[in-house]
């Protein structure tokens, strides 16, 4: 179960990142069009759904992964080890923060803002911010945590 979830989480990250980039480019391109169409709504929604799916898979992994150890005193002893601190604290907080920023941006665009330019701007700002947070907290192979590209 652990290996399947880990591979799904690692592989789906690329789909989530591509959808997030598509939503960002679409918002930037459509800002001047004067329309906020169903296509725009669907791209934004699918990007958000895949990010939330990644969060759900990640939460399951959080409790079954050997990279996150819940032992007595883990805050003091294991936090000195960069891998345990990254996966036990930094990665999950960063990704949840990114999902919150993304969700707030989509909610503003869909429910609160009236002008189409404002809707696209809200998506653009929040989705770019979420993308930067995600890129910062992905365990890239060059960070030395034993993860690959997939």
Residue frames as a rotation matrix with the C-alpha (Angstrom) as fourth column:
UNK 1
0.569 0.823 0.000 0.00
0.823 -0.569 0.000 0.00
0.000 0.000 -1.000 0.00
UNK 2
0.432 -0.461 -0.775 2.76
0.218 -0.781 0.586 2.43
-0.875 -0.422 -0.237 0.94
UNK 3
-0.632 -0.753 0.182 4.68
0.332 -0.051 0.942 2.02
-0.700 0.656 0.282 -2.33
UNK 4
-0.263 0.627 0.734 1.53
0.953 0.050 0.299 2.42
0.151 0.778 -0.610 -4.43
UNK 5
0.759 0.558 -0.336 0.53
0.625 -0.769 0.134 5.59
-0.184 -0.311 -0.932 -2.62
UNK 6
0.133 -0.805 -0.579 4.06
0.179 -0.555 0.812 6.96
-0.975 -0.212 0.070 -2.82
UNK 7
-0.744 -0.397 0.537 4.27
0.556 0.078 0.827 6.37
-0.371 0.914 0.162 -6.58
UNK 8
0.152 0.873 0.464 0.79
0.957 -0.247 0.152 7.85
0.247 0.421 -0.873 -7.09
UNK 9
0.735 0.092 -0.672 1.72
0.426 -0.833 0.352 10.90
-0.527 -0.545 -0.652 -5.03
UNK 10
-0.235 -0.925 -0.300 5.02
0.147 -0.339 0.929 11.35
-0.961 0.174 0.215 -6.88
UNK 11
-0.706 -0.031 0.708 3.54
0.690 0.195 0.697 10.81
-0.160 0.980 -0.117 -10.34
UNK 12
0.297 0.926 0.233 0.40
0.940 -0.326 0.099 12.88
0.168 0.190 -0.967 -9.86
UNK 13
0.136 -0.306 -0.942 2.50
0.466 -0.819 0.333 15.83
-0.874 -0.485 0.031 -8.78
UNK 14
-0.861 -0.502 0.083 3.38
0.282 -0.335 0.899 16.37
-0.424 0.797 0.429 -12.44
UNK 15
-0.330 0.835 0.440 -0.28
0.820 0.023 0.571 16.36
0.467 0.550 -0.693 -13.46
UNK 16
0.507 0.516 -0.691 -1.08
0.820 -0.536 0.201 18.81
-0.267 -0.668 -0.695 -10.66
UNK 17
-0.231 -0.683 -0.693 1.80
0.317 -0.726 0.610 21.10
-0.920 -0.079 0.384 -11.63
UNK 18
-0.888 -0.057 0.456 0.84
0.459 -0.105 0.882 21.03
-0.003 0.993 0.119 -15.32
UNK 19
0.060 0.985 0.160 -2.79
0.898 -0.123 0.422 21.86
0.436 0.118 -0.892 -14.51
UNK 20
0.411 0.016 -0.911 -1.68
0.660 -0.695 0.285 24.63
-0.629 -0.718 -0.297 -12.18
UNK 21
-0.656 -0.701 -0.278 0.55
0.244 -0.546 0.801 26.09
-0.714 0.458 0.530 -14.90
UNK 22
-0.647 0.498 0.577 -2.29
0.685 0.047 0.727 25.79
0.335 0.866 -0.372 -17.42
UNK 23
0.429 0.837 -0.339 -4.61
0.902 -0.373 0.218 27.71
0.056 -0.399 -0.915 -15.08
UNK 24
0.077 -0.495 -0.866 -1.95
0.431 -0.766 0.476 30.39
-0.899 -0.410 0.154 -14.56
UNK 25
-0.887 -0.447 0.112 -1.27
0.268 -0.304 0.914 30.85
-0.375 0.841 0.389 -18.27
UNK 26
-0.317 0.862 0.395 -4.99
0.854 0.078 0.515 30.81
0.413 0.500 -0.761 -19.02
UNK 27
0.496 0.498 -0.711 -5.66
0.791 -0.597 0.135 33.52
-0.357 -0.630 -0.690 -16.43
UNK 28
-0.300 -0.698 -0.650 -2.81
0.242 -0.715 0.657 35.66
-0.923 0.040 0.383 -17.74
UNK 29
-0.926 -0.056 0.374 -3.97
0.376 -0.017 0.927 35.25
-0.046 0.998 0.037 -21.34
UNK 30
-0.217 0.960 0.174 -7.67
0.844 0.095 0.528 35.76
0.490 0.262 -0.831 -20.58
UNK 31
-0.360 0.065 -0.931 -7.31
0.746 -0.578 -0.329 38.82
-0.560 -0.813 0.160 -18.37
UNK 32
-0.805 -0.021 -0.593 -7.86
-0.230 -0.910 0.345 41.16
-0.547 0.414 0.728 -21.32
UNK 33
-0.901 0.404 0.161 -10.56
0.358 0.481 0.800 39.11
0.246 0.778 -0.578 -23.05
UNK 34
-0.657 0.692 0.300 -13.44
-0.729 -0.684 -0.017 40.42
0.194 -0.230 0.954 -21.00
UNK 35
0.394 0.792 -0.467 -14.87
-0.589 0.608 0.533 36.95
0.706 0.065 0.705 -20.46
UNK 36
-0.597 -0.429 0.677 -14.77
-0.773 0.534 -0.343 34.46
-0.215 -0.728 -0.651 -17.62
UNK 37
0.001 0.621 -0.784 -16.04
-0.845 0.420 0.331 31.38
0.535 0.662 0.525 -19.40
UNK 38
0.889 0.356 0.289 -16.86
-0.450 0.797 0.403 27.82
-0.086 -0.488 0.868 -18.42
UNK 39
0.613 -0.748 -0.254 -13.48
0.323 0.531 -0.783 26.82
0.721 0.398 0.567 -19.85
UNK 40
-0.217 -0.687 0.694 -11.77
-0.423 -0.574 -0.701 29.15
0.880 -0.446 -0.166 -17.37
UNK 41
0.318 0.447 0.836 -13.84
-0.945 0.078 0.318 27.77
0.077 -0.891 0.447 -14.49
UNK 42
0.986 0.110 -0.127 -13.04
-0.112 0.994 -0.013 24.16
0.125 0.027 0.992 -15.44
UNK 43
0.248 -0.965 -0.089 -9.29
0.193 0.139 -0.971 24.72
0.949 0.224 0.221 -15.77
UNK 44
-0.304 -0.330 0.894 -9.21
-0.711 -0.546 -0.443 26.42
0.634 -0.770 -0.069 -12.37
UNK 45
0.560 0.620 0.549 -11.40
-0.827 0.446 0.341 23.74
-0.033 -0.646 0.763 -10.81
UNK 46
0.896 -0.236 -0.376 -9.34
0.109 0.938 -0.329 20.81
0.431 0.253 0.866 -12.16
UNK 47
-0.128 -0.967 0.220 -6.11
-0.082 -0.210 -0.974 22.40
0.988 -0.143 -0.053 -10.94
UNK 48
-0.197 0.112 0.974 -7.63
-0.937 -0.315 -0.153 22.79
0.289 -0.943 0.167 -7.49
UNK 49
0.826 0.557 0.089 -9.04
-0.561 0.796 0.229 19.24
0.056 -0.239 0.969 -7.48
UNK 50
0.597 -0.654 -0.464 -5.66
0.249 0.701 -0.668 17.73
0.762 0.283 0.582 -8.32
UNK 51
-0.405 -0.717 0.568 -3.90
-0.387 -0.428 -0.817 19.77
0.828 -0.550 -0.105 -5.64
UNK 52
0.103 0.529 0.843 -6.51
-0.994 0.031 0.102 18.64
0.027 -0.848 0.529 -3.10
UNK 53
0.921 0.165 -0.353 -6.13
-0.208 0.974 -0.087 15.03
0.330 0.154 0.932 -4.26
UNK 54
0.046 -0.985 -0.167 -2.39
0.107 0.171 -0.979 15.34
0.993 0.028 0.113 -3.69
UNK 55
-0.377 -0.123 0.918 -3.08
-0.806 -0.445 -0.390 16.66
0.456 -0.887 0.069 -0.18
UNK 56
0.616 0.692 0.377 -5.34
-0.788 0.552 0.274 13.69
-0.019 -0.465 0.885 0.61
UNK 57
0.762 -0.425 -0.488 -2.81
0.175 0.861 -0.477 11.13
0.624 0.279 0.730 -0.64
UNK 58
-0.224 -0.915 0.337 -0.09
-0.114 -0.318 -0.941 13.01
0.968 -0.249 -0.033 1.22
UNK 59
0.004 0.292 0.956 -2.06
-0.966 -0.246 0.080 12.93
0.258 -0.924 0.281 4.47
UNK 60
0.960 0.277 -0.039 -2.39
-0.265 0.945 0.194 9.16
0.090 -0.176 0.980 4.23
UNK 61
0.417 -0.884 -0.212 1.34
0.350 0.371 -0.860 8.90
0.839 0.285 0.464 3.51
UNK 62
-0.025 -0.409 0.912 2.03
-0.631 -0.702 -0.331 11.16
0.775 -0.584 -0.240 6.48
UNK 63
0.368 0.275 0.888 0.82
-0.916 0.271 0.296 8.44
-0.159 -0.923 0.351 8.82
UNK 64
0.947 -0.001 0.321 2.31
0.021 0.998 -0.058 5.38
-0.320 0.062 0.945 7.08
UNK 65
0.710 -0.705 0.002 5.63
-0.126 -0.130 -0.984 6.68
0.693 0.698 -0.181 5.79
UNK 66
0.523 -0.618 -0.587 8.90
0.851 0.418 0.318 5.66
0.049 -0.666 0.744 7.44
UNK 67
-0.377 -0.678 0.631 10.12
0.634 -0.686 -0.358 9.19
0.675 0.265 0.688 6.62
UNK 68
-0.072 0.408 0.910 7.82
-0.612 -0.739 0.283 10.57
0.788 -0.537 0.303 9.30
UNK 69
-0.429 -0.167 -0.888 8.49
0.450 0.813 -0.370 9.03
0.783 -0.558 -0.274 12.69
UNK 70
0.295 0.584 0.756 6.14
-0.541 -0.550 0.637 9.58
0.787 -0.597 0.154 15.57
UNK 71
0.038 -0.345 -0.938 8.21
0.679 0.697 -0.229 8.43
0.733 -0.628 0.261 18.50
UNK 72
0.788 0.249 -0.563 8.43
0.609 -0.448 0.655 9.89
-0.089 -0.859 -0.504 21.97
UNK 73
0.267 -0.686 -0.677 10.44
0.203 -0.646 0.736 13.06
-0.942 -0.334 -0.034 21.82
UNK 74
0.150 -0.231 0.961 10.39
0.967 0.238 -0.093 13.26
-0.208 0.943 0.259 18.02
UNK 75
0.927 0.213 0.310 10.18
0.286 -0.934 -0.214 17.03
0.244 0.287 -0.926 18.18
UNK 76
0.722 -0.692 -0.001 13.54
-0.503 -0.526 0.686 17.23
-0.475 -0.495 -0.727 19.93
UNK 77
-0.051 -0.843 0.535 15.63
-0.098 0.538 0.837 14.37
-0.994 -0.010 -0.110 18.60
UNK 78
-0.023 0.068 0.997 14.31
0.836 0.549 -0.018 13.61
-0.549 0.833 -0.069 15.13
UNK 79
0.914 0.401 -0.060 13.88
0.315 -0.796 -0.517 17.23
-0.255 0.454 -0.854 14.13
UNK 80
0.235 -0.911 -0.339 17.67
-0.422 -0.410 0.809 17.54
-0.876 -0.047 -0.481 14.02
UNK 81
-0.548 -0.320 0.773 17.59
0.486 0.630 0.606 15.11
-0.681 0.708 -0.190 11.08
UNK 82
-0.759 0.173 -0.628 16.72
-0.468 -0.815 0.341 17.16
-0.453 0.553 0.699 8.00
UNK 83
-0.826 0.458 -0.328 14.66
-0.057 0.511 0.858 14.42
0.560 0.727 -0.396 6.34
UNK 84
-0.440 0.691 -0.574 12.37
0.888 0.432 -0.161 13.86
0.136 -0.580 -0.803 9.33
UNK 85
-0.476 0.235 -0.847 11.93
0.282 -0.872 -0.401 17.60
-0.833 -0.430 0.349 9.83
UNK 86
-0.880 0.116 -0.460 11.18
-0.456 -0.477 0.751 18.15
-0.132 0.871 0.473 6.15
UNK 87
-0.644 0.648 -0.407 8.59
0.053 0.569 0.821 15.38
0.763 0.507 -0.400 5.79
UNK 88
-0.394 0.485 -0.781 7.22
0.899 0.380 -0.218 15.58
0.191 -0.787 -0.586 9.34
UNK 89
-0.050 0.316 -0.948 6.78
0.608 -0.743 -0.279 19.32
-0.793 -0.590 -0.155 9.42
UNK 90
-0.556 -0.292 -0.778 7.90
-0.215 -0.854 0.474 21.49
-0.803 0.431 0.411 6.51
UNK 91
-0.992 0.124 0.020 6.48
0.057 0.309 0.949 19.56
0.111 0.943 -0.313 3.54
UNK 92
-0.375 0.919 -0.122 3.01
0.909 0.390 0.146 19.04
0.182 -0.056 -0.982 4.95
UNK 93
0.023 0.368 -0.930 2.63
0.554 -0.779 -0.294 22.59
-0.832 -0.508 -0.222 6.29
UNK 94
-0.708 -0.371 -0.602 3.85
-0.249 -0.666 0.703 24.09
-0.662 0.647 0.379 3.02
UNK 95
-0.933 0.351 0.079 1.53
0.233 0.422 0.876 21.98
0.274 0.836 -0.476 0.87
UNK 96
-0.115 0.923 -0.367 -1.52
0.987 0.065 -0.147 22.63
-0.112 -0.379 -0.919 3.04
UNK 97
-0.162 -0.022 -0.986 -0.72
0.217 -0.976 -0.014 26.34
-0.963 -0.217 0.163 2.94
UNK 98
-0.942 -0.211 -0.263 -0.49
-0.211 -0.240 0.948 26.20
-0.263 0.948 0.181 -0.87
UNK 99
-0.648 0.759 0.067 -3.85
0.675 0.530 0.513 24.41
0.354 0.378 -0.856 -1.09
UNK 100
0.029 0.644 -0.765 -5.44
0.825 -0.448 -0.345 27.03
-0.565 -0.621 -0.544 1.18
UNK 101
-0.479 -0.276 -0.833 -4.07
-0.140 -0.913 0.382 29.90
-0.867 0.300 0.399 -0.93
UNK 102
-0.995 0.099 -0.006 -5.28
0.019 0.258 0.966 28.17
0.097 0.961 -0.259 -4.10
UNK 103
-0.382 0.909 -0.165 -8.75
0.910 0.402 0.106 27.56
0.163 -0.110 -0.981 -2.67
UNK 104
-0.050 0.316 -0.947 -9.09
0.500 -0.813 -0.298 31.15
-0.865 -0.488 -0.118 -1.44
UNK 105
-0.761 -0.311 -0.569 -8.16
-0.283 -0.630 0.723 32.45
-0.583 0.711 0.392 -4.88
UNK 106
-0.879 0.476 0.036 -10.66
0.282 0.457 0.843 30.26
0.385 0.751 -0.536 -6.67
UNK 107
-0.181 0.840 -0.512 -13.37
0.969 0.062 -0.241 31.07
-0.171 -0.539 -0.825 -4.13
UNK 108
-0.299 0.011 -0.954 -12.78
0.126 -0.991 -0.051 34.80
-0.946 -0.136 0.295 -4.59
UNK 109
-0.928 -0.131 -0.348 -12.92
-0.310 -0.248 0.918 34.47
-0.206 0.960 0.190 -8.36
UNK 110
-0.757 0.647 -0.091 -16.06
0.456 0.623 0.635 32.35
0.468 0.439 -0.767 -8.39
UNK 111
-0.006 0.851 -0.525 -18.14
0.974 0.123 0.188 33.91
0.225 -0.511 -0.830 -5.62
UNK 112
0.154 0.058 -0.986 -16.98
0.720 -0.690 0.072 37.36
-0.677 -0.721 -0.148 -4.57
UNK 113
-0.651 -0.512 -0.560 -15.58
0.036 -0.758 0.651 39.24
-0.758 0.404 0.512 -7.54
UNK 114
0.437 0.898 -0.045 -17.79
0.094 -0.095 -0.991 40.67
-0.894 0.429 -0.126 -10.26
UNK 115
0.562 -0.234 -0.793 -15.47
-0.770 -0.498 -0.399 41.87
-0.302 0.835 -0.460 -13.05
UNK 116
0.984 -0.177 -0.029 -13.88
0.147 0.889 -0.433 39.31
0.103 0.422 0.901 -15.32
UNK 117
0.270 -0.935 0.230 -10.52
-0.180 -0.283 -0.942 41.06
0.946 0.213 -0.244 -15.17
UNK 118
0.019 -0.208 0.978 -10.65
-0.978 -0.206 -0.024 40.92
0.207 -0.956 -0.207 -11.37
UNK 119
0.846 0.339 0.410 -11.53
-0.421 0.898 0.126 37.23
-0.326 -0.279 0.903 -11.46
UNK 120
0.793 -0.601 -0.102 -8.60
0.290 0.519 -0.804 36.38
0.535 0.608 0.586 -13.71
UNK 121
0.053 -0.792 0.608 -6.29
-0.501 -0.548 -0.670 38.56
0.864 -0.269 -0.425 -11.61
UNK 122
0.366 0.136 0.921 -7.35
-0.920 0.203 0.335 36.78
-0.141 -0.970 0.199 -8.40
UNK 123
0.987 -0.029 0.160 -6.69
0.056 0.985 -0.166 33.40
-0.153 0.172 0.973 -10.02
UNK 124
0.556 -0.823 0.114 -3.36
0.135 -0.046 -0.990 34.58
0.820 0.566 0.086 -11.39
UNK 125
0.020 -0.572 0.820 -2.09
-0.779 -0.524 -0.346 36.00
0.627 -0.632 -0.456 -8.10
UNK 126
0.414 0.206 0.887 -3.27
-0.840 0.462 0.285 33.15
-0.351 -0.862 0.365 -5.86
UNK 127
0.993 -0.018 0.119 -2.29
0.061 0.929 -0.365 30.34
-0.104 0.370 0.923 -8.21
UNK 128
0.400 -0.910 0.109 1.19
-0.083 -0.154 -0.985 31.78
0.913 0.384 -0.137 -8.80
UNK 129
-0.011 -0.370 0.929 1.67
-0.952 -0.280 -0.122 32.15
0.306 -0.886 -0.349 -5.05
UNK 130
0.706 0.325 0.629 0.49
-0.526 0.835 0.159 28.56
-0.473 -0.443 0.761 -4.51
UNK 131
0.902 -0.412 -0.127 2.84
0.148 0.571 -0.807 27.35
0.405 0.710 0.576 -7.28
UNK 132
0.108 -0.909 0.403 5.81
-0.496 -0.400 -0.771 29.07
0.862 -0.117 -0.494 -5.65
UNK 133
0.134 0.006 0.991 4.98
-0.973 0.189 0.130 27.52
-0.187 -0.982 0.031 -2.28
UNK 134
0.925 0.263 0.273 4.59
-0.211 0.956 -0.205 24.08
-0.315 0.132 0.940 -3.87
UNK 135
0.672 -0.730 -0.123 7.88
0.029 0.192 -0.981 24.33
0.740 0.656 0.150 -5.75
UNK 136
-0.014 -0.685 0.729 9.62
-0.812 -0.418 -0.408 25.38
0.583 -0.597 -0.550 -2.56
UNK 137
-0.062 0.070 0.996 8.30
-0.906 0.414 -0.085 22.41
-0.418 -0.908 0.038 -0.57
UNK 138
0.885 0.227 -0.407 8.54
-0.399 0.820 -0.410 19.57
0.241 0.526 0.816 -3.12
UNK 139
0.498 -0.748 0.440 11.21
-0.245 0.365 0.898 17.05
-0.832 -0.555 -0.002 -2.08
UNK 140
0.778 -0.245 -0.578 13.26
-0.608 -0.067 -0.791 17.45
0.155 0.967 -0.201 -5.27
UNK 141
0.852 -0.453 -0.264 15.97
0.428 0.892 -0.149 14.82
0.303 0.014 0.953 -5.89
UNK 142
0.009 -0.920 0.393 18.77
0.297 -0.373 -0.879 17.37
0.955 0.125 0.269 -5.44
UNK 143
0.375 0.176 0.910 17.63
-0.717 -0.568 0.405 18.06
0.588 -0.804 -0.086 -1.85
UNK 144
-0.583 -0.792 -0.185 19.07
-0.539 0.546 -0.641 14.71
0.608 -0.274 -0.745 -0.75
UNK 145
-0.185 0.588 0.787 15.99
-0.908 0.203 -0.366 13.03
-0.375 -0.783 0.497 0.72
UNK 146
-0.782 -0.227 0.580 16.26
-0.086 0.962 0.261 9.94
-0.617 0.154 -0.772 -1.47
UNK 147
0.315 0.943 0.108 13.36
0.112 0.076 -0.991 10.86
-0.943 0.324 -0.081 -3.76
UNK 148
-0.613 -0.452 0.648 13.39
0.668 0.143 0.731 10.56
-0.423 0.880 0.215 -7.53
UNK 149
-0.936 0.253 -0.246 11.71
-0.342 -0.822 0.456 12.59
-0.087 0.510 0.856 -10.21
UNK 150
-0.212 0.903 -0.374 8.75
-0.563 0.200 0.802 10.18
0.799 0.380 0.467 -10.30
